[in-house]
């Protein structure tokens, strides 16, 4: 399935939507999109971004949520009003707590293109004015282990130095056979295809690059991804806050 196809069956894989961020930046957005025009408490949005050489996002404001950026290819230069300057490269992760307000910029590094994944996580209403903060981790600092059917890197969760105000888990999964995902029954979450393809829970449609499979709070049981070759995906889950998500551009109120 490609990002140009559409489907209204929200019980199976959905294709992401192309989003353009000014000149030189495009993204495949998993949600919210026309296919899934909603947030997924506690998650505000998720997308894979592509930044052309010498392009990016000039200094701009955010508040009211947390950002997790995980690089897939190339490098991205980050600067912010906390006096942080950092170049995240493939396999590295960054977390920004925007809280009461922060400004930052993001540009492709080294005169080359880059791409990665960005997740916005809502802050609970009681913590909207949290002090802004920042953390990063290199790929070597993120725990990686072989599990049945896959090799799994924990971007957020047990053993990772990246933590948030929200209880959650973020896994980078390289599937070589059948792999079973077991998010807690009272959490929401999603799978997002990075490369390769397979099927999820025996749905007839292929789950591939740029597709999302959403798990809402009412789910129960495991989610199984089957592949005859190999696939790479991320599996993200978290405990819902139960608070409304009121997004206005770069702010979540």
PATOR-502144 format. One record per atom (N, C-alpha, C): atom name; z negated, x negated, y negated; residue in one letter. Coordinates in steps of 0.1 Angstrom, whole numbers, always signed. Each point is the difference from the previous one (the first is absolute). Example, Ala and Ser with C-alpha at 12.3 -4.5 7.8 and 13.67 -1.06 7.14 Angstrom:
% PATOR-502144
atome  pz  px  py  residu
N  -78  -132  +57  A
CA  +0  +9  -12  A
C  +0  -9  -12  A
N  +7  +4  -11  S
CA  +0  -9  -11  S
C  -8  +8  -11  S
% end
This chain:
% PATOR-502144
atome  pz  px  py  residu
N  +0  -8  +12  X
CA  +0  +8  -12  X
C  +0  -9  -12  X
N  +8  +3  -10  X
CA  +1  -8  -12  X
C  -7  +8  -12  X
N  -2  -7  -11  X
CA  -7  +6  -11  X
C  +9  +10  -7  X
N  +13  +1  +3  X
CA  +9  +10  -6  X
C  +0  +13  +7  X
N  -6  +1  +12  X
CA  -1  +12  +8  X
C  -13  +7  -4  X
N  +1  +13  +2  X
CA  -12  +8  -4  X
C  -4  +9  +12  X
N  -12  +4  +1  X
CA  -5  +9  +10  X
C  -12  +8  -6  X
N  -2  +12  +5  X
CA  -11  +8  -4  X
C  -11  +1  +11  X
N  +2  -6  +11  X
CA  -9  +1  +11  X
C  -11  -11  -2  X
N  -11  +4  -5  X
CA  -11  -9  -4  X
C  -8  -4  +12  X
N  +2  +5  +12  X
CA  -7  -4  +12  X
C  +5  -13  +6  X
N  +12  -4  -4  X
CA  +6  -11  +6  X
C  +3  -11  -11  X
N  +7  -11  +3  X
CA  +3  -10  -10  X
C  +8  +6  -11  X
N  -3  -5  -12  X
CA  +7  +4  -13  X
C  +6  -13  -5  X
N  +12  +2  -7  X
CA  +6  -11  -6  X
C  -6  -2  -14  X
N  -1  -13  -4  X
CA  -5  -3  -13  X
C  +11  +3  -11  X
N  -4  +0  -12  X
CA  +9  +3  -11  X
C  +2  -13  -9  X
N  +12  -2  -5  X
CA  +3  -11  -9  X
C  -5  +3  -14  X
N  -8  -9  -6  X
CA  -6  +1  -13  X
C  +4  -12  -8  X
N  +5  +2  -12  X
CA  +4  -12  -9  X
C  -11  -1  -11  X
N  -5  -13  -1  X
CA  -10  -3  -10  X
C  +7  -9  -11  X
N  +7  +6  -9  X
CA  +7  -7  -10  X
C  +11  -9  +5  X
N  +2  -11  -7  X
CA  +11  -10  +4  X
C  -6  -10  +10  X
N  +6  -1  +12  X
CA  -3  -11  +9  X
C  -10  +3  +10  X
N  -6  +12  +1  X
CA  -10  +4  +10  X
C  +4  +13  +6  X
N  +1  +1  +13  X
CA  +2  +12  +7  X
C  -11  +1  +11  X
N  -2  +12  +5  X
CA  -10  +2  +11  X
C  +4  +11  +9  X
N  -4  -2  +13  X
CA  +0  +11  +9  X
C  -14  +6  +1  X
N  -1  +12  -5  X
CA  -13  +7  -2  X
C  -3  +9  +12  X
N  -11  -2  +7  X
CA  -4  +9  +11  X
C  -5  +13  -5  X
N  -8  +0  -10  X
CA  -6  +12  -6  X
C  -6  -3  -13  X
N  -1  +10  -9  X
CA  +6  +13  +1  X
C  +15  -1  -3  X
N  +8  +9  +7  X
CA  +14  +1  -1  X
C  +4  +14  +1  X
N  +13  +3  -1  X
CA  +5  +14  +3  X
C  -3  +4  +14  X
N  +0  -9  +9  X
CA  -3  +3  +14  X
C  -15  +3  +2  X
N  -8  -7  -7  X
CA  -15  +2  +1  X
C  -5  +0  -15  X
N  +1  +11  -7  X
CA  -4  +0  -14  X
C  -15  +1  -3  X
N  -7  -9  +6  X
CA  -15  +1  -2  X
C  -6  -14  +2  X
N  -12  -2  -4  X
CA  -8  -12  +3  X
C  -6  +3  +14  X
N  -7  -10  +5  X
CA  -6  +1  +13  X
C  -14  -6  -1  X
N  -9  +8  -5  X
CA  -14  -4  -3  X
C  -5  -9  +11  X
N  -5  -12  -3  X
CA  -2  -6  -13  X
C  +11  -8  -6  X
N  +12  +1  +6  X
CA  +11  -8  -5  X
C  +9  +7  -10  X
N  +3  -7  -11  X
CA  +8  +5  -11  X
C  +15  -1  +3  X
N  +4  -12  +3  X
CA  +14  -2  +3  X
C  +1  -13  +9  X
N  +12  -1  +6  X
CA  +3  -13  +8  X
C  +15  -2  -1  X
N  +4  -13  -2  X
CA  +14  -3  -1  X
C  +3  -14  +4  X
N  +12  -3  +4  X
CA  +5  -14  +2  X
C  +8  -3  -12  X
N  -3  -11  -8  X
CA  +7  -3  -12  X
C  +9  -12  +2  X
N  +10  -1  -7  X
CA  +10  -11  +0  X
C  +2  -4  -15  X
N  -3  -13  -3  X
CA  +2  -5  -13  X
C  +10  -10  -1  X
N  +10  +1  -9  X
CA  +11  -10  -1  X
C  -5  -12  -7  X
N  +7  -11  +2  X
CA  -4  -13  -6  X
C  -2  +2  -15  X
N  -11  -6  -6  X
CA  -3  +0  -14  X
C  -3  +14  -5  X
N  -2  +9  +8  X
CA  -3  +14  -4  X
C  -15  +4  +5  X
N  -4  +11  -5  X
CA  -13  +5  +4  X
C  -6  +10  -10  X
N  -13  +0  -1  X
CA  -7  +10  -8  X
C  -8  -8  -11  X
N  +4  +2  -13  X
CA  -8  -7  -11  X
C  -14  +6  +0  X
N  -8  -6  -8  X
CA  -14  +4  -1  X
C  -1  +15  -3  X
N  -8  +7  +9  X
CA  -1  +15  -1  X
C  -14  +4  +4  X
N  -5  +12  -4  X
CA  -14  +4  +3  X
C  -1  +9  +13  X
N  -12  +0  +6  X
CA  -3  +8  +11  X
C  -15  +4  -1  X
N  -4  +11  +5  X
CA  -14  +3  +2  X
C  -2  +11  +10  X
N  -12  +1  +6  X
CA  -4  +11  +8  X
C  +3  -2  +15  X
N  +5  -11  +5  X
CA  +3  -2  +14  X
C  +0  -15  +4  X
N  +3  -2  +12  X
CA  +1  -14  +5  X
C  +14  -3  +6  X
N  +5  -12  -2  X
CA  +14  -4  +4  X
C  -2  -10  +11  X
N  +7  +2  +11  X
CA  +2  -11  +11  X
C  +14  -4  +1  X
N  +3  -12  -3  X
CA  +14  -5  +1  X
C  +0  -10  +11  X
N  +10  +1  +9  X
CA  +2  -8  +12  X
C  +14  -5  +0  X
N  +2  -13  -1  X
CA  +13  -6  -1  X
C  +7  -2  +14  X
N  +13  +4  +0  X
CA  +8  -2  +12  X
C  +9  -12  -1  X
N  +7  -1  -11  X
CA  +10  -11  -2  X
C  -1  -5  -14  X
N  +2  -13  -1  X
CA  +0  -6  -14  X
C  -14  -1  -6  X
N  +0  -2  -13  X
CA  -13  -1  -7  X
C  +0  +9  -13  X
N  -12  +4  -4  X
CA  -1  +8  -12  X
C  -12  -6  -9  X
N  +4  -2  -12  X
CA  -10  -5  -10  X
C  -8  +12  -6  X
N  -13  -1  +1  X
CA  -9  +10  -6  X
C  -9  -6  -11  X
N  -1  +7  -11  X
CA  -9  -4  -11  X
C  -7  +13  -5  X
N  -13  -2  -4  X
CA  -7  +12  -5  X
C  -9  -3  -11  X
N  -7  +10  -5  X
CA  -9  -1  -12  X
C  -14  -5  +5  X
N  -1  -3  +13  X
CA  -13  -6  +5  X
C  +2  -16  +0  X
N  +11  -4  -6  X
CA  +4  -15  +0  X
C  +3  -5  +14  X
N  +6  +9  +8  X
CA  +4  -4  +14  X
C  +15  -3  -1  X
N  +4  -12  +6  X
CA  +14  -3  +2  X
C  +1  -4  +14  X
N  +9  +6  +8  X
CA  +1  -2  +14  X
C  +14  +3  +5  X
N  +6  -9  +8  X
CA  +13  +3  +7  X
C  -3  +3  +14  X
N  +3  +13  +3  X
CA  -1  +5  +14  X
C  +13  -2  +8  X
N  -1  -6  +11  X
CA  +12  -3  +8  X
C  -1  +8  +13  X
N  +11  -1  +8  X
CA  +1  +8  +12  X
C  -12  -2  +9  X
N  -6  +12  +4  X
CA  -12  +0  +8  X
C  -13  +0  -8  X
N  +1  -2  -14  X
CA  -12  +1  -8  X
C  -3  +14  -5  X
N  -12  +3  -4  X
CA  -5  +13  -4  X
C  -8  -1  -13  X
N  +1  +10  -9  X
CA  -8  +0  -12  X
C  -6  +14  -1  X
N  -12  +1  -6  X
CA  -6  +13  -3  X
C  -4  +0  -15  X
N  +4  +10  -7  X
CA  -4  +2  -14  X
C  -8  +13  -1  X
N  -12  -1  -5  X
CA  -8  +12  -3  X
C  +3  +3  -15  X
N  +7  +10  -3  X
CA  +4  +3  -14  X
C  -12  +7  -7  X
N  -8  +8  +7  X
CA  -12  +6  -6  X
C  +2  +5  -13  X
N  -8  -4  -10  X
CA  +0  +5  -14  X
C  +12  -5  -7  X
N  +8  -9  +5  X
CA  +12  -4  -7  X
C  +3  -15  +2  X
N  +12  -3  +3  X
CA  +5  -14  +1  X
C  +15  +0  -4  X
N  +4  -12  -4  X
CA  +15  -2  -2  X
C  +4  -12  +8  X
N  +12  +1  +6  X
CA  +5  -11  +8  X
C  +16  +0  +0  X
N  +5  -11  +4  X
CA  +15  -2  +1  X
C  +3  -5  +14  X
N  +12  +3  +5  X
CA  +5  -4  +13  X
C  +15  -4  -1  X
N  +3  -12  +3  X
CA  +14  -5  +0  X
C  +3  -8  +12  X
N  +13  +1  +4  X
CA  +4  -9  +11  X
C  -2  -14  -3  X
N  -4  -8  +9  X
CA  -4  -14  -2  X
C  +12  -9  +4  X
N  +0  -12  -5  X
CA  +9  -11  +4  X
C  +15  +3  -2  X
N  +3  +9  -9  X
CA  +14  +3  -2  X
C  +7  +6  +12  X
N  -8  +6  +9  X
CA  +6  +7  +12  X
C  -5  +14  +1  X
N  +7  +8  +7  X
CA  -4  +14  +3  X
C  -12  +0  +9  X
N  -7  +12  -1  X
CA  -12  +1  +9  X
C  -1  +15  +4  X
N  -7  +3  +10  X
CA  -4  +14  +4  X
C  -13  +0  +7  X
N  -6  +12  -1  X
CA  -13  +2  +6  X
C  -4  +14  +0  X
N  -13  +3  +3  X
CA  -5  +13  +1  X
C  -11  +2  -10  X
N  +0  +12  -6  X
CA  -11  +3  -9  X
C  -6  +14  +2  X
N  -13  +0  +1  X
CA  -8  +12  +3  X
C  -9  +3  -11  X
N  +0  +12  -5  X
CA  -10  +4  -10  X
C  -11  +9  +7  X
N  -12  -4  -2  X
CA  -11  +7  +6  X
C  -9  +6  -10  X
N  -2  +13  +0  X
CA  -8  +7  -10  X
C  -15  -5  +0  X
N  -6  -1  -12  X
CA  -14  -2  -1  X
C  -7  +13  +1  X
N  -12  +1  +6  X
CA  -7  +13  +0  X
C  -3  +3  -15  X
N  -2  +13  -2  X
CA  -2  +5  -14  X
C  -12  -8  -6  X
N  -11  -2  +8  X
CA  -12  -6  -5  X
C  +2  -15  -4  X
N  +11  -6  +4  X
CA  +3  -14  -2  X
C  +12  -3  -8  X
N  +5  +10  -7  X
CA  +12  -1  -8  X
C  -1  -11  -10  X
N  -12  -2  -6  X
CA  -2  -10  -10  X
C  -6  -13  +5  X
N  +2  -3  +13  X
CA  -5  -12  +6  X
C  +6  -12  -8  X
N  -8  -11  +1  X
CA  +5  -12  -7  X
C  +12  -5  +6  X
N  +10  -4  -7  X
CA  +13  -5  +5  X
C  -3  -13  +8  X
N  +8  -2  +11  X
CA  -2  -11  +8  X
C  +12  -5  +7  X
N  +0  -11  +6  X
CA  +12  -6  +7  X
C  -5  -8  +12  X
N  +8  +0  +11  X
CA  -2  -9  +11  X
C  +13  -3  +6  X
N  +1  -12  +7  X
CA  +13  -3  +7  X
C  -4  -7  +13  X
N  +10  +0  +9  X
CA  -2  -7  +13  X
C  +14  -6  +4  X
N  +0  -12  +5  X
CA  +12  -5  +6  X
C  +2  +5  +14  X
N  +12  -1  +5  X
CA  +3  +5  +14  X
C  -9  -7  +10  X
N  -4  -12  -2  X
CA  -9  -7  +9  X
C  -14  +5  +0  X
N  -4  +7  -11  X
CA  -13  +6  +0  X
C  -1  +14  +5  X
N  +11  +6  +4  X
CA  +0  +13  +5  X
C  +0  -1  +16  X
N  -9  +7  +6  X
CA  -2  -2  +15  X
C  +12  +6  +7  X
N  +5  -7  +10  X
CA  +12  +4  +8  X
C  -4  -1  +15  X
N  +3  +10  +8  X
CA  -4  +0  +14  X
C  +11  +7  +8  X
N  +1  -4  +12  X
CA  +9  +7  +10  X
C  -8  +12  +5  X
N  +6  +12  +0  X
CA  -5  +12  +6  X
C  +10  +5  +10  X
N  -3  +10  +8  X
CA  +9  +5  +10  X
C  +13  +5  -7  X
N  +11  -6  +2  X
CA  +13  +4  -5  X
C  +3  -5  -14  X
N  -9  -8  -6  X
CA  +3  -4  -14  X
C  -8  -12  -4  X
N  +4  -6  -11  X
CA  -8  -10  -7  X
C  -3  +6  -14  X
N  -13  +0  -3  X
CA  -5  +8  -11  X
C  -7  -9  -10  X
N  +4  +1  -13  X
CA  -7  -7  -11  X
C  -8  +10  -8  X
N  -13  -2  -2  X
CA  -8  +9  -8  X
C  +0  -4  -15  X
N  +7  +8  -8  X
CA  +1  -2  -14  X
C  -13  +5  -7  X
N  -4  +12  +4  X
CA  -13  +5  -5  X
C  -7  +5  +13  X
N  -12  -3  +1  X
CA  -8  +5  +12  X
C  -8  -12  +6  X
N  -4  +2  +12  X
CA  -10  -10  +6  X
C  +6  -14  +0  X
N  -8  -9  -6  X
CA  +4  -14  -1  X
C  +8  -4  -12  X
N  +5  +9  -7  X
CA  +9  -3  -12  X
C  -9  -2  -12  X
N  +3  -10  -9  X
CA  -7  -2  -12  X
C  +3  +10  -11  X
N  +10  +9  +3  X
CA  +4  +10  -10  X
C  -7  +13  +3  X
N  -8  +5  -9  X
CA  -7  +12  +2  X
C  +2  +9  -13  X
N  -3  +13  +2  X
CA  +2  +10  -11  X
C  -12  +9  -1  X
N  +0  +8  -10  X
CA  -11  +10  -2  X
C  +2  +11  +11  X
N  +11  +1  +6  X
CA  +3  +11  +10  X
C  -1  -6  +14  X
N  -6  +7  +9  X
CA  +0  -5  +14  X
C  +14  +2  +6  X
N  +6  -10  +4  X
CA  +14  +1  +5  X
C  +4  -12  +9  X
N  +12  +1  +6  X
CA  +5  -11  +8  X
C  +15  -1  -3  X
N  +5  -12  +0  X
CA  +14  -3  -3  X
C  +5  -11  +9  X
N  +9  +4  +9  X
CA  +4  -10  +11  X
C  +15  -3  -1  X
N  +4  -12  +1  X
CA  +14  -4  +2  X
C  +2  -3  +15  X
N  +9  +9  +5  X
CA  +1  +0  +15  X
C  +14  -4  +4  X
N  +1  -10  +9  X
CA  +13  -4  +6  X
C  +0  +5  +14  X
N  +8  +11  +3  X
CA  -1  +6  +13  X
C  +11  -6  +9  X
N  -4  -3  +12  X
CA  +9  -6  +10  X
C  +2  +10  +12  X
N  -8  +10  +1  X
CA  +0  +9  +11  X
C  -4  +14  -5  X
N  -8  +7  +7  X
CA  -6  +12  -5  X
C  -13  -3  -6  X
N  -3  +6  -12  X
CA  -13  -4  -7  X
C  -7  +13  -4  X
N  -13  +1  +2  X
CA  -7  +12  -3  X
C  -9  -2  -12  X
N  +1  +9  -10  X
CA  -8  -1  -12  X
C  -11  +11  +1  X
N  -12  -3  -3  X
CA  -11  +9  +1  X
C  -8  +1  -12  X
N  +5  +6  -11  X
CA  -8  +2  -12  X
C  -11  +11  +2  X
N  -12  -2  -6  X
CA  -10  +10  +2  X
C  +5  +14  -3  X
N  -6  +10  +7  X
CA  +5  +14  -1  X
C  -1  +6  -14  X
N  -10  -5  -7  X
CA  -3  +6  -14  X
C  +7  -8  -11  X
N  +8  -9  +4  X
CA  +7  -8  -10  X
C  +15  +4  -1  X
N  +6  -3  -12  X
CA  +14  +2  -1  X
C  +7  -13  +1  X
N  +13  -1  +1  X
CA  +7  -12  +1  X
C  +15  +1  +2  X
N  +7  -11  +2  X
CA  +14  +0  +2  X
C  +5  -13  +7  X
N  +11  +1  +6  X
CA  +8  -12  +5  X
C  +12  -1  -9  X
N  +4  -12  -3  X
CA  +12  -3  -8  X
C  +8  -11  +6  X
N  +13  +3  +2  X
CA  +8  -9  +7  X
C  +5  -12  -9  X
N  -2  -12  +5  X
CA  +4  -12  -8  X
C  +13  -6  +6  X
N  +1  +0  +13  X
CA  +12  -5  +7  X
C  +1  +5  +14  X
N  +12  +0  +6  X
CA  +1  +5  +13  X
C  -1  +15  +1  X
N  -1  +5  +12  X
CA  -1  +15  +1  X
C  -7  +3  +14  X
N  -4  +13  +0  X
CA  -6  +5  +12  X
C  -1  +15  -1  X
N  -9  +6  +8  X
CA  -3  +14  -2  X
C  -15  +2  +0  X
N  -4  +10  -8  X
CA  -14  +3  -1  X
C  -4  +13  +7  X
N  -10  -1  +9  X
CA  -4  +12  +7  X
C  +11  +8  +6  X
N  +10  -7  +5  X
CA  +11  +6  +7  X
C  +9  +10  -9  X
N  -1  -2  -13  X
CA  +10  +8  -8  X
C  +14  -5  +3  X
N  +9  +9  -1  X
CA  +14  -4  +3  X
C  +6  -9  -10  X
N  -4  +1  -13  X
CA  +6  -8  -10  X
C  -6  -14  +0  X
N  +9  -10  -3  X
CA  -5  -14  +0  X
C  -9  -2  -12  X
N  -10  -8  +2  X
CA  -9  -5  -10  X
C  +4  -14  -3  X
N  +6  -3  -12  X
CA  +5  -13  -3  X
C  -4  -5  -14  X
N  +7  -10  -5  X
CA  -3  -6  -13  X
C  +1  +10  -11  X
N  -10  +1  -8  X
CA  +0  +9  -11  X
C  -5  +14  +3  X
N  -4  +2  +13  X
CA  -5  +14  +4  X
C  -15  +0  -1  X
N  -6  +12  -1  X
CA  -14  +2  -1  X
C  -4  +11  +10  X
N  -11  -2  +7  X
CA  -5  +10  +9  X
C  -15  +3  -5  X
N  -2  +12  -5  X
CA  -13  +3  -6  X
C  -9  +7  +9  X
N  -13  -4  -1  X
CA  -11  +5  +8  X
C  -10  +6  -10  X
N  -1  +14  +1  X
CA  -8  +6  -10  X
C  -14  +2  +7  X
N  -10  +5  -8  X
CA  -14  +1  +4  X
C  -2  +9  +12  X
N  +9  +9  +2  X
CA  -2  +9  +11  X
C  +5  -5  +14  X
N  +5  -13  +0  X
CA  +5  -5  +12  X
C  -11  -3  +10  X
N  +4  -1  +13  X
CA  -10  -5  +10  X
C  +8  -8  +10  X
N  -7  -10  +6  X
CA  +6  -8  +10  X
C  +8  -12  -5  X
N  +5  -7  +9  X
CA  +8  -12  -2  X
C  +14  +2  -5  X
N  +6  -10  -6  X
CA  +14  +0  -4  X
C  +6  -11  +8  X
N  +11  +3  +7  X
CA  +7  -10  +8  X
C  +14  -4  -6  X
N  +2  -12  -2  X
CA  +14  -5  -4  X
C  +6  -7  +12  X
N  +12  +4  +4  X
CA  +7  -5  +11  X
C  +13  -7  -5  X
N  +2  -12  +5  X
CA  +12  -8  -4  X
C  +6  -7  +12  X
N  +14  +0  +1  X
CA  +6  -7  +11  X
C  +3  -14  -4  X
N  -1  -4  -13  X
CA  +2  -13  -4  X
C  -13  -6  -7  X
N  +1  +0  -13  X
CA  -12  -4  -8  X
C  +0  +8  -13  X
N  -11  +1  -6  X
CA  -1  +7  -13  X
C  -12  -6  -8  X
N  +1  +1  -13  X
CA  -11  -4  -8  X
C  -3  +12  -9  X
N  -13  +3  -1  X
CA  -4  +12  -8  X
C  -14  -3  -6  X
N  -4  +8  -10  X
CA  -14  -1  -4  X
C  -6  +13  +3  X
N  -13  +0  +4  X
CA  -8  +11  +3  X
C  -12  +1  -10  X
N  +0  +10  -8  X
CA  -11  +1  -10  X
C  -7  +13  +2  X
N  -14  -1  -1  X
CA  -8  +12  +2  X
C  -12  -2  -9  X
N  -6  +12  -4  X
CA  -12  -1  -8  X
C  -7  +13  +0  X
N  -13  +0  -5  X
CA  -8  +12  +0  X
C  +3  +7  -13  X
N  +4  +13  +0  X
CA  +3  +7  -12  X
C  -13  +2  -9  X
N  +3  +0  -13  X
CA  -12  +2  -9  X
C  -3  +15  -2  X
N  +11  +8  +1  X
CA  -2  +14  -3  X
C  +1  +3  -15  X
N  +4  -10  -8  X
CA  +1  +2  -14  X
C  +15  +3  -3  X
N  +3  +7  -11  X
CA  +14  +2  -4  X
C  +6  -13  -4  X
N  +13  -3  +3  X
CA  +7  -11  -5  X
C  +9  +4  -11  X
N  -3  -5  -12  X
CA  +7  +5  -12  X
C  +7  -13  -6  X
N  +12  -2  +5  X
CA  +8  -12  -5  X
C  +8  +3  -12  X
N  -1  -8  -10  X
CA  +8  +1  -12  X
C  +6  -14  -2  X
N  +12  -2  +5  X
CA  +6  -13  -1  X
C  -8  -11  +6  X
N  -4  -10  -8  X
CA  -8  -11  +5  X
C  -15  +2  +1  X
N  -4  +13  -3  X
CA  -14  +3  +0  X
C  -3  +11  +11  X
N  -12  -1  +6  X
CA  -4  +10  +9  X
C  -14  +5  -5  X
N  +0  +12  -5  X
CA  -11  +6  -7  X
C  -10  +7  +9  X
% end
